[in-house]
């Protein structure tokens, strides 16, 4: 490595008016790392061996890095690879204690699947994994989104979840409660890369927005797009439903960066302000 840099990224920085999402250096959060002025082609950036989104903002290159929920507090590095050198840029991740949520499901197979259910779940994983590892070079100009559906925010990202008092994976997205049939709109331009009916997710759409930025829409009653379809901001993807593992009609919205689930609220300015104000 030619140089070693150290960046302190514990304090959230408001970047409204820019193309970047809100920075919050905690598990499930995002860091926006300046890479230098745009005098050369964009470098390639990697975090934990996964390719990272790089875009132009205010005449500079920035890496927008998703931090996995399993990340422990401490110092981490991205690898910046250009034509002439490879550089490490360091940043710090602070701890965050997400609250717990206890949910009772009448359908016990959604908590403890039977052997046939497990076969189905296993058979579905390759298609979902293929969608989530998509990397395309679509141009990205703005990473500030609108909520994809009008409704009540019912469950935030990162909750420690217990179904019928059994510990399960943390909540990986943002839940928006709305009436069955409410329209779900794309929050940004992209390409539909997968649609399907999955055991836990129900009727699902995945949209690729470029450079590993992918959004997912779960539990839909209707899917109104097809794989390969170009969508714009505001294109109707489908309608709210209660398919898959649910207690009622809502949209579960996921956002992925560098194959990592991150808090969708950080992409929505009015929600991000509230989120960072609540984080010590």
N, C-alpha and C positions, 0 to 999 in steps of 0.2 A: 504494500500500500504506500502511496506517495506522501499522503498527508493524513492527519488525524484531526477531526474537528469535533467540538462538543457543543451541543445546543440544549439549553434548558427550555422544556416545553410543558411545564407544569401549569402555568397560568393561562387560562383560556384567552384567546385574542379575538375580538369581534372584527370580522372582515366583510361586513355588509357593503354592498356596492362592488365587491369583487366577485370573481367566479368561484371562490373556494367555499367549501362547507365550513361549519364552525369547528374549530380545533378543540379537542378535549383529550388530553393524554392519559387515559385510563383504560382498563380492559373494556373492549367493545367500543372504544372511541376512535378518534382520528387525529393524526398529526399532519400538518402542512409544512413541509420543509423546503426552504428556498435553496435552489441549486445554482443560481448565478444568472447573469444577464444573458439574453438571447443573442449571442454572437456566433454560436455553433448549433448544429442540429441537436435535438433533444437527446440527452443521455439515456441509457437504460438504467433502471433502478430496481433493486431487489431487496425484499425484506423476508428473512427466514426462507430464502431460496425461491420465493414467489415474486413474480414480476409485479411492479408497482405502477400505478397510473401517474403520468407526467403531463402537465399542461402549462400553457402560457398564462401568466397573470401579471399585469402591471410591468410588462416588458421583461419579465424574468421567468425562468423555468421553476416550477414547483412540483415536488413529489407529494401525492396525497395518499397517506399510508393508513390502512386499516389495522387496528390492534386487536388480536383475538381475545375473546372473553376469558380464555384460560391463562392469559399473560400475568405473570407475577410483577409486583412493583420492582423497579430497578432500571438499569441502564441498558439500552439496546442500540443497534446500529443498522442503518441501511447501507447497501453497497451501490455506489454510483459508478457506472462503467461508461466511459467515453472512448473516443478513438485512440487517445494517447495515454490514458491512465485509469486506474481504479482507486476510488477514494471511499473511505468510511466516514459517515456523518452520524454522530451519536445523539441520542435524545433520551429523556427519562420518562418513565411511565409511573404514575402514582396509583395507589390502591383505590378501589371503590367498593363499598359494601352495598350490594343490591338487596332490596327487601325481598321477603318471601311471599309467595302467593299459594293459597291452598284451594284446589278446585275439586269438586265432586262430579264424577261422570257416571251416568246411569249405565252406559254401554261399557261394561267392564273389559271387553276385548280391546278397547282403546287404551287401556292401562296395561293389561296383560294379554297380548295377542296370542291366539292359539297357533298350532303348527301351520295350518293353511295360511293364516294371516302373515306369519313370519316369512313363508315362501313368497307371498306377494310383495311384502316390504323389501325383501332381498332382491327380487326381480326388478323392482323399480329403481334401485339405487344407481345402476349404471347410467340411465338416462338423465337423472337429476345431476349426477356428478359431471357428466359430459357438459350439461348446460352451465354449471357453475365454474368450470375450468375454461370456458370460452375466452379467447383473447382476440380482439379485433382492433383495427387501427382507425375506427370511426373518429372523426374530429369531435372534440369536447370543448365547448365554449363557456358553459355555465353549469355549476354544480349546486345551484340553489333550486330546490323543488317546491312545488305546491303539493298539499296532501292529495292523494289519488281519489279520495272519496270524502264527501261531507258526512260527518257523524261525530259521535262522542268518542274521545280517546279512552278506551276501556282498560287496556293493559300496556304499560310501557315496556321498553326493551330491558333485558337483563335480569328480570325477576327470577329468583330461585323458585322453581316450580315443584309443587307436590300435587300429584293426581291421586285422589282417594288415599291420601296420607303417604304415598310412595314418592320418594325423591326421583325426579326426572331431569332431563336437560334444561338448562336455563331458557327463558323466553328469548327467542332469537330475532324477534321483530317488534313491530308496533301494531297493536290491535285497535281498530276503529269500528265501533259498533254502529250499525246502520240497518235500515229496514231491508228485508229481502227484495232484491230487484234494483236497489240503488246503483247508479252508474259508477263504474270504476274507470278512472281516466289515467292515461300515461302521464307521469310527472315531467317527462323530458323525451326528446327524440331518441329513437333506437330501433332495433330489429328484434322481432319476436323469435326466440331461439328454441322454445319448448312450450308445449301445452299438453295437459294430460289430467287424468283423474288418479290421484295417488291416495294411499291408505290413510296417512295422517293428514296430509295437506288438502285433501279433497280436490276439487277442480282448480287447476293451477295454471298460471302463465308466468314465464320467465322472459324478461326483456334485456337485451344486451345494449348498453349505452356507449360501449367502447372502452378499451384498455382495462378490462377486468371489472368495470363498474356494471353490475347486474342487479336488477330489481325483480322481486318475486311477489306474486299476488295469489293468496291461498283462500280456500273455502268458498269459492265462487259458485253461484247458482247457474250462471251461463258464461261460456267463453265465446267471445265474438271476434277473435283474431285467430290467425293460423301461423305456424312456423314459417319463417322467411319473410313475413309481412313487415314492411316499413311502417313505423308509427311516429307521429309527431306529438309534441306536448299537447295534451287534451284529447288525443284519440281514445275512443271508448274501447277498453280491453274486454269488458264483460260486466257482470252484475254481482252484487253482494249476495252471499248465500250462507248455508250452514252445512256444507259438505266436509267430510273428514272428521278430525277430532275437534269437536266444538261443543259449547253449551248453548249457543244461540247464533243468530246471523251476525256476521261481522267480516271485515277484511283483515287478514293478517298480512302485513306488508314487511318484506325483508329487503335489505340493501346489503350488497356484498362488494368489498374492495379487496384486491389481491387474495381472492378465494377465502375471504374472512367476513363473517357476519358482523356488521357494525350498526350502531344506533341510527335508525332512519331520521330521528328527530334532529340530528345534527345537520341535515340537508334542508330543513324547513326553518327559515329564519325566525318566525315567531315562536316556534317550539324550542329552538336551540337557545334563544335568550333565556327562556324559563329554565331550561336544563342546566345551563352553566351557572345561573344565579343560585341554583339549589346545590351545586357541587362545591364542597369546601376547597 
